[in-house]
């Protein structure tokens, strides 16, 4: 899994400065802290969103402990790994542990898998299928491939990779990726137009 994390132990002093945490050298390893107002809670949330930290709730709550992770990761595919050294409560008394965010982007992971194994390594998707889908899109001037065959089924995945290309080098990266993976010496269709069509497609 691709992850982006920050060390919780090094970041906590930035958040809990001053008297918020016990300063004694003899302080126990398990600390308890209560956020007394929602204003403080939300201020801490904003800092967490910058540092990749989160709240792992122990008690049932309507509060979203993963909100900072979604801001930090710019993704909904996130998890919070708890650090049990600090038990805290929100103003309602609901307990949680402080934690650090792990960011996961399934589409990016798929692209990494493409790069490592080639398109042949993907279930039911081969270079031939992808190239057929790309070629048909240019002929039809749409990313929607009619029917229920392999090319039609591959279209949604191609849309996702085309959109993800924005973060990986754009059209040139995507085109070279397909060319290198499928060992294309010369395109027999307008691959630039194919990219544009799939890039504007609906991935849902």
PyMOL commands that set and color helices and strands:
alter all, ss='L'
color gray80, all
select helices_A, chain A and resi 8-15+38-51+67-73+106-117+119-121+127-140+150-167+170-181+191-199
alter helices_A, ss='H'
color red, helices_A
select strands_A, chain A and resi 31-34+53-57+78-89+95-103
alter strands_A, ss='S'
color yellow, strands_A
deselect
rebuild
show_as cartoon
